[in-house]
């Protein structure tokens, strides 16, 4: 926990040093399956992100043909089995797991393509606070299922390197397609994911696009919808399988290697405020589990 806080302030210091423009964004995002009347698997996510355009070279070269942006995200994710009030692991279809992390991401965006490179570090176990947050939330709402957090994935200090590549093809002024590739390597996740997303409505060019989570210096309004599908091949997921050496003493589960995803939503941007509402669906992640869905709400303020 202390290491994450220290890392957060180190990254903020680097941001202040290299980010010289005034284009900044703070974004708050909540993901929860209660929005679609479920309570299992990836059940909750809380994120706060700071984003800033970079005027100078920083790892990538900054020139007239591209923009650079630095994103810093502090997040907490909560994962539970479907039978979350049981103590019998034979009834679990996945382990309890929490993930508290800090992610630093650098984006390089050209006219019709973008590259994102991120480093993510964090902790699992009771120290991630996911169990305490979920228990408080359920008590606050008067939900009587009392999650046990029995045999939770134990404390681990994990890291990942993530790369995302986006290629956009314009269909018309109000329609576009994005081809998206993701790769993750590290002690938390190993996977490859490929997807196709369709956007329709009023949206900005890619270098000022809220659909990429970019800071928009033009302050142009946007109102659009999107729908996308993706395929994910999973090599390892520590929040389900435990450590890469498979020597965890607490309960772990096997994974499904092949996962299919669908998402859709709408975005409204009015000057320096952006509102996002989304629906997310994925096929089962373990042999004993089922499909899952959750909602996303996001608000971003540029200044």
N, C-alpha and C positions, 0 to 999 in steps of 0.2 A: 504494500500500500504506500509506504513512504517513498519507495523507489519510483512509483508511478507519479506521485506528486512532484518529486524533484525533477523527473523527466519532463513533466508538463511545463514547469517554469523554465527549464533549459530551452525547450523548443520555442516557447513564447519569446525568449530573449533573442534567439536566432532570427525569428520572424521580424522583430522590431529592427534588427540590424540590417536585414536585406530587403525588407519591404518598404519602399519609399513612397509609393503612391498612397492616396487616401481612399482607394476603393477597397472596402472591407465588408464582410457579411458575418453575422452571427445567426446560426440556424439551430433550432430546437426540434427534435424528432422523437415521436413516441410510436412504437410498434407494439401491438397487443392483439392476441386472438380473441379477447373478450368482445372486440368490435364485430366479430363474426360469430359470436355466441359459442366459442370453444374455450377450452382451458387445458392445454397439453402441449408437449414438445417445445418448440420455440414459442414460449408463451408471452414474453415481454422483452422489449428493448428500449432503453433510454439513452439519448445521444445529444451532446452539445458540440457544435462545430464552429470553429473560427476559420474564416477564409479571407485571403488577401492576395490581390494582384501584385506581381513582382515586376519592377521596372528594370532591374539589372539581371545579368546572368547569374544563375544559381543551379549548379550541376548541369542544367541544360543551357544552351545559348539562346539569349533573348534577342530577336531581331524584328524587322517590320512584317515578316510573314507569319509570326506566331505570337502567342501570349503565354506567359507563365503564371501559375497560381499555386500558392501554398495553402494546404488545408490541414487543420489540426482538429482531431476528434477525440473526445473523452466519452466512453460508452460503457454501458452495463447491459448484459444479456442474461436471460433466465431460461433454463431448459428443464422440463420435468417429464416423467412418464405419465401416461394417461391415468393410471391408478395412483394418483399422487398422495392419497391419504393412507396407503398401505405401508407395512414394514416387511412384507414378504417379497424378496427380490424375484422370486419365481413368477410374480405377477407383473413385474416391471417390463415394459417394452423398450425402455432406454433408461440410462441413469439420470439422476438429478445432476445438474451442472450449472455453475455460474461463471461468467466471464466478464471481468473488469479490465478495460484496456485503454491504451492511448495509441492513436494512429496518426502518423505524420505522412502526408501525401503531397507529391509534387506533380502538377499537371502541365503538359505542354500541348497547346491546342493550335492547330492550323485551320485553314479555311474549311476543310471537310473531313478532318481526322484529328484524333486526340490520343495522347499517351499519358497514362497515370501510373506512377511508381510510388508504392507505399511501404512503410515499415510499421508493423504493429507489434506492440509488446503489452503483456498483461498477466493477470493472475487468475487462477481458478481456486476452487475450494471455498470454505467458509469465509475466508478473507475477501472474497469477491463481493460479499454483501448481498448477493442475489437472493439467497434464502431469507435473509432478514427483511429485505424489501418486499418480497412476495408475501411473507407471513403478515407483515404490517398492512399491506394492501388488502389482503383478504379479510383481516380483522376490521379494518376501516369500513369496508363495504358490507360487512356482516355475512360473508361467505363462509359456510360451515364445513368445507371439505378438509380443513386443517392439513396443509401439505407437511409431510414428515421430514423431508430432506434427509431421509435415511440412506446411508451408503453413497453420499454425494461424491462426485469426482474430487479426489483429494487436491490439496494445495500443490500448484505447479506454477513455475515462472516460465512463460512461453513467449515465443516470438514468431512472426511470419513476415515474409516479403511477398508483396502482391503487385502484379502488373495487370493493367487493363488497357486494351486497345479498342478504339472506337473509329469506325469508318462510316460516314454518313453519305447517303445518296438522295438527292432531291428529286421528288416526283413532280411536284408543282410548288407554287409559292406557299401553299398551305398544307403540304403533305411531304413527309420524308421517311426514309428507312435508315435504321442504324444497325450495323453489324458489330457485335460486341464480343470480344474474347477476353477471358480472365484466366490467370494462372496464379496459384498460391503455393509457396514452398516454405516450410518451417516446421517447428515442433508442435504447432497447434493444428494446422490444416495443410493437406496436400491435395490439390484438385485442379482440374481444368474445366472451364465452362465456356460454352459458345451459345450466343443468342441472337435473335432478330427482333427488333422493335419497330413499331409503326407509330408515327406521330401525325396528328391532324389538328388543324386550327391555326390560330395566330401565334407565331413564335419567332424569336430572334434568330439571326445567323448563329452558327455554331460557337463562334468566339465570344458571344455574349449570352450563351444559352443556359437558362435555368434547368433545362433537361439534362445538362451535364453537371449541374450544381456550381456553375461559374458565377463570379461577381459580374454584374452587368453595369458597366460605367455609363451606358446610354440612358438608363432608366426607362426603357421602352416597355409598355404594357404587353402582357402575354395572356392568352387564354386558350388552352389546348388540352387534348386528351391523348392517351397513349395505350397501346396494348402490345405485349411482347411474350415470346416463348423462349425457353433456353433448355439446353441439355448440360448436365454436370456429371463428370466422372470423378469419383472420390477415391483417392489413394489412401488417405488416413484422416480420421477426425478424432482428436484427443478428447473432445467433450463427450464422445460416445464410447470409444475404444480404450481410453486411457493412454498412457505414454507409448511412444514409438517402440519401446522394448517389450511392451505387453506384460509388464511385471507388476502391475497395480494389484494391491491386495483387496481393495474395495470393488464393488460391483461395476462391471463394464458390459458392453454389448457388442455384437457384430454390427456391421454396417451394410447398407445396400450401396453397391458401387455406382449404379446408374440412377440418376434422379432427373426428373423432368419438372420444369417450372413454368408457371404462367403468372403474368401480372398485368394489371390495368389500373388506370386512374386518371385524374384530371389535375391541372395546375392553373392557378390564377395568380398573375403578377400585376400589381398596381403600383407603379412607380418603384419605391424602394422596399415594398413588402411582397413576399411570395408565400402563397398558401398551397399545400399539396395534400391530396387525399388519394390513397391507393389501396388496392386489394391484391394480395399475394397468395399463391397456391403452389404447393409442391407435392410430388408423390412421396411415398414412405421412405424414411431414411434408415430404418432398421428392419430386419426380417419380421419381427413381431408387431411393428407399429402399423399405422394406417396413414392415409393422406392427411395433409394439414393445410390450414389457411389462416391468415391474420391480416389485420388492417394497419395502415400507416397514416399518421397525421404529422404534418410538418409546417413550421412557420419560420421564415427567414427574413431578417431585417438588414438591409444594406445601408452603409453610412460612409 
